[in-house]
Structures are given as structure tokens and as C-alpha cells.
Amino acid sequence: MSTKTIVVTRPSGQARQLIEVLTRAIEASGVGKRSLPEILSLPLLTIVPKSDEHLADHIATVLSNADLAIFVSPNAIESVMRLLERDWQDFSKKIIPIGVMGGSSHLALKNHGIGLEENPTPIIIPKNNENWDSEGLWQELQALQWNWQKKKVVIFKGEGGRDWLADTLTKAGAAVEAISTYSRVPLDLDNPAWHLVREMDLSKSLWLLTSSEAVRYLGAVMKDQFIQNLNSASALCPHHNIADAAELIGFGQVFTSEPGDEALIKSTLAWLTI
């Protein structure tokens, strides 16, 4: 393999997009002129949207009298829109505002025409990308000065995941319903990508980690299936919670970047110059 390896751990579809942009950025920057890095896709978790007809009916019913809908990720947006196959503003007589935690989710909404309507759906998102998380969204929601005791909130999420925002809204008095619209399936141990991990020089690897759950799965696999450990490898994480998880499973160096692919790519290019 080449001098350095970059391991992209996102689900396959999202990984493909990031790898394409990252490859172009590396070529344009010239940092890989001597030896282009190897870029390995290791989709630690696969997103499986739910396709239950009853779930679609339930979501439509809940939205008919919701005051706010929160999508925790682009995956939540894609799975809900696939289930419902209707325009967002068709679900209620009033326009339901949407809360999201980051730029990728905001872009996913736009791709479905949400927020671009003649009478735009209000989209609530933390203004500063350093606050693209549950806590940042809660700050924005507090600024609305709503009486939460009179509000019904639906949160679309994957199975598992953090419940912090749902708990916080409930404590504030809101009626909250969290609905799981997709599951995450761990990468099969027989997948050939694991063999490539065994062959690589971990001391010259940078792992792009964008999910705490995926990091925990990686730690379990490394502990049970691998002779090597991660103490010579480097990790790049766009959130402190993910960085904490990476340190916990034994990464020797853990770097953090601002949220968003642009920042992730910029930090990756910086690592290649080390």
C-alpha cells in the first residue's frame, strides 16, 4: 500500500461522495505528489431505512398536529421522505417548522425542496457550525421563547442514539414523541475491507470518524478480531463526543475538526503534510 492510508468509515453512499471530493482536493492541493495516499472505504454501519406501511401512517398522523419536527441526521430526513412520498407542507394545515443540527441535514432538506417553498418552511439550525449538535439546536430553540408546555414535538431518529434533546424538551414541558425511522447494521466481519485493515500500516493511517456508535463498534471488532491495536493510528473527528469515543477505544492521536465535510477535508490535507 502507499505511504499513508485514509480510512473513511461512513455508510457506503455517503462515503462515496466524500471520497470523490477528498480525492479531488488531494490532487488539487499537490500534497500527494510524491505518493498519493490510499483511501479505504470501511462502512462500519449501514443505514437501513424502515419500510413499514403502518409506520408511514403513524408518522402522518403525528405530523398532522405537531408544532415542531426535529431530524437528527440526513439519514432521518431521507428515510422519512422515502416513507411518506409527499411534500412536507401537505401533512398539516399549518406549516410545521423543522429543527436540524447541522449543514448536511440542512442540505438534505433543500434537496427535497423544504425551505424553498413559496411560503418557506422555517428551518431552525445552530448559526455557528461549532455548535452543530443537540446542545446547539436546543440553544436556538430556547431563543424562540416558546411555551413548551403547549407544544407537541416529533423527533425523527435512528434506533439507539442520543436521547439528550428529547429528554431536555420533555423536562421543559413539551409533549415529545421520538420515532425511529432507520436502523444501523454493523459491517459484517467477513467483509473484505477488514482484510485491508489487517494489511495496512496503522501508524500511517488516518481514520475519519463521524459516528460515536460506529467508533464503539470498531473498538469491539479491533479488540476481538485483531492482533494490532489502534495506539499507533490517528483519528479525525468532527465532534468532541466522537473524539472521546475514539480515545476510549485506543487511538494514539485524536484530532478534532469543525463539523462539515469542508472542515474534515481541510484537516485531512493538513495531516497529509505531517
C-alpha positions in Angstrom: 0.0 0.0 0.0 1.1 3.6 -0.4 2.8 5.7 2.3 -0.4 6.8 4.0 -3.9 5.5 4.2 -7.1 7.4 4.9 -9.9 5.3 6.2 -13.5 6.6 5.5 -15.9 5.0 7.9 -19.2 6.4 6.7 -22.0 4.3 5.2 -21.2 3.4 1.6 -23.3 6.1 -0.2 -22.1 8.9 1.9 -18.5 7.6 1.8 -18.5 7.5 -2.0 -19.4 11.2 -2.1 -16.8 12.2 0.5 -14.1 10.1 -1.2 -14.7 11.8 -4.6 -14.4 15.3 -3.1 -11.4 14.3 -1.0 -9.6 12.8 -3.9 -10.1 15.9 -6.0 -8.9 18.1 -3.1 -5.8 16.0 -2.6 -4.9 16.2 -6.3 -5.6 19.9 -6.5 -3.5 20.6 -3.3 -0.4 18.8 -4.5 0.2 17.3 -1.1 0.2 13.8 -2.6 2.5 14.5 -5.5 5.2 12.1 -4.2 2.9 9.4 -3.2 -0.9 9.6 -3.3 -2.5 8.2 -0.2 -4.6 5.1 -0.3 -8.3 5.9 0.5 -10.1 2.9 2.0 -13.9 2.8 2.5 -14.8 0.9 5.7 -18.5 1.4 6.2 -18.7 0.5 9.8 -22.5 0.9 9.9 -25.0 0.5 7.1 -28.2 2.6 7.2 -31.3 0.6 6.7 -34.5 2.7 6.3 -37.6 1.2 7.7 -40.3 0.5 5.2 -43.3 -0.3 7.4 -46.6 0.9 6.0 -48.0 1.3 9.5 -45.1 3.5 10.4 -45.8 5.8 7.5 -49.4 6.1 8.6 -48.3 6.8 12.2 -45.9 9.5 11.1 -48.5 11.2 9.0 -50.9 11.2 12.0 -48.3 12.6 14.4 -47.3 15.3 12.0 -51.0 16.4 11.5 -50.9 18.1 14.9 -47.2 18.6 15.5 -45.7 22.1 16.4 -42.1 21.2 15.6 -40.3 18.3 13.8 -36.7 17.6 14.5 -34.5 15.4 12.3 -31.3 14.2 14.0 -29.4 13.5 10.7 -29.6 13.4 6.9 -30.4 9.7 7.2 -33.5 10.6 9.3 -34.6 13.1 6.6 -34.1 10.6 3.7 -35.8 7.7 5.5 -38.9 9.8 6.4 -39.3 11.4 3.0 -38.9 7.9 1.4 -41.6 6.6 3.7 -44.1 9.4 3.2 -43.6 10.3 -0.5 -45.4 13.6 -0.1 -44.5 17.3 0.1 -43.7 18.4 3.6 -46.4 21.1 3.7 -49.1 18.6 2.9 -49.1 17.0 6.3 -50.7 19.7 8.3 -53.0 22.7 7.8 -50.2 24.8 9.4 -46.5 24.8 8.2 -44.5 22.7 10.7 -41.1 24.2 11.5 -38.1 21.9 11.3 -35.1 21.7 13.6 -31.8 20.2 12.4 -28.4 20.1 13.9 -26.0 20.7 11.0 -25.3 21.7 7.5 -25.6 18.2 5.9 -29.2 17.9 7.2 -30.0 21.5 6.0 -28.7 20.5 2.6 -30.8 17.3 2.6 -33.9 19.3 3.4 -33.2 21.7 0.4 -32.7 18.7 -1.8 -36.4 17.8 -1.1 -37.5 21.4 -1.7 -38.0 22.0 2.0 -37.4 25.7 3.0 -37.6 26.7 -0.7 -41.4 26.7 -1.0 -43.4 29.8 -1.9 -44.1 30.2 1.8 -40.9 28.7 3.1 -40.9 26.1 5.9 -38.9 27.6 8.8 -35.7 25.7 9.4 -34.0 26.1 12.8 -30.3 25.3 12.8 -27.4 26.4 15.1 -25.9 29.5 13.5 -22.3 28.6 14.2 -21.0 25.3 12.9 -19.1 24.8 16.1 -22.5 24.2 17.7 -23.8 21.7 15.2 -25.2 19.3 17.7 -28.1 18.7 20.0 -27.0 21.3 22.6 -26.6 23.9 19.8 -30.1 23.2 18.5 -31.5 23.5 22.0 -29.9 26.9 22.3 -31.7 28.0 19.1 -35.0 26.5 20.3 -34.8 28.4 23.6 -34.3 31.6 21.7 -37.8 31.2 20.2 -39.2 31.7 23.7 -42.0 29.2 23.1 -44.2 28.0 25.9 -43.1 24.3 25.6 -46.0 23.1 27.8 -48.3 23.8 24.8 -46.0 22.3 22.2 -46.0 18.9 20.5 -42.6 17.9 19.2 -41.7 14.9 17.0 -38.1 13.7 16.7 -37.1 11.5 13.8 -34.0 9.4 14.6 -32.3 6.1 14.1 -32.6 3.2 16.6 -30.4 3.8 19.6 -28.5 7.1 19.5 -28.6 10.0 22.0 -31.8 10.9 23.8 -30.5 14.1 25.3 -32.6 16.5 23.3 -35.8 14.5 23.7 -35.2 14.4 27.5 -34.4 18.1 27.6 -37.6 19.1 25.7 -39.7 16.8 27.9 -38.2 18.5 31.0 -39.2 21.8 29.5 -42.8 20.6 29.4 -43.2 19.7 25.7 -45.1 16.6 24.6 -42.3 14.7 22.8 -42.6 11.6 20.5 -39.3 10.1 19.2 -39.8 7.9 16.1 -37.1 5.6 14.8 -37.1 5.6 11.0 -33.9 3.6 10.3 -31.5 1.2 11.9 -27.8 0.8 11.7 -26.4 -2.6 10.7 -22.7 -3.3 11.6 -20.2 -4.2 8.9 -20.0 -8.0 8.6 -16.8 -9.4 9.9 -16.4 -11.4 6.6 -16.3 -8.1 4.5 -13.0 -7.9 2.5 -12.5 -4.4 3.8 -11.4 -5.8 7.2 -8.7 -7.8 5.4 -7.3 -4.5 4.0 -7.2 -3.1 7.6 -5.2 -6.1 8.7 -2.7 -5.4 5.9 -2.2 -1.7 6.4 0.4 0.1 8.4 -1.8 1.6 11.1 0.9 4.0 12.1 0.4 5.8 8.8 -3.4 5.7 8.9 -5.9 8.5 9.5 -9.4 7.3 10.3 -12.3 9.8 9.5 -14.8 9.0 12.3 -18.2 10.7 12.1 -20.4 8.5 14.4 -19.8 7.6 18.1 -21.8 4.3 17.6 -19.5 3.4 14.7 -16.5 4.1 16.8 -17.7 1.8 19.6 -18.3 -1.0 17.0 -14.8 -0.5 15.6 -13.4 -0.8 19.1 -15.2 -4.1 19.8 -14.0 -5.6 16.5 -10.4 -4.5 17.0 -10.4 -6.0 20.5 -12.0 -9.3 19.5 -10.6 -9.9 15.9 -7.3 -8.1 15.5 -3.8 -8.6 16.8 -2.9 -5.0 16.1 -4.3 -2.2 18.2 -5.0 1.4 17.4 -2.5 3.1 19.6 -0.3 4.0 16.6 -3.2 5.1 14.4 -4.7 8.7 14.1 -8.3 9.6 14.2 -10.1 12.8 12.9 -13.4 13.6 14.5 -15.9 16.5 13.8 -17.3 16.4 17.4 -15.9 16.1 20.9 -18.2 13.2 21.7 -16.8 11.2 18.8 -13.3 12.2 19.8 -13.9 11.0 23.3 -15.1 7.6 21.9 -12.0 7.4 19.7 -9.7 8.0 22.7 -11.6 5.4 24.7 -11.0 2.6 22.1 -7.3 3.4 22.0 -6.5 5.7 19.1 -3.0 7.1 19.7 -3.7 10.5 18.2 -7.1 12.0 18.1 -7.6 15.3 16.1 -10.9 17.3 16.0 -12.1 19.4 13.2 -15.1 21.7 12.9 -18.3 20.0 11.7 -18.9 19.6 8.0 -17.1 17.9 5.1 -15.2 21.0 4.1 -13.5 21.2 7.5 -13.0 17.4 7.5 -11.2 17.6 4.2 -9.1 20.6 5.2 -7.9 18.8 8.3 -7.2 15.7 6.3 -5.0 17.7 3.9 -3.1 19.1 6.9 -2.5 15.6 8.3 -1.0 14.6 4.9 1.6 17.3 5.2 2.8 16.0 8.6 
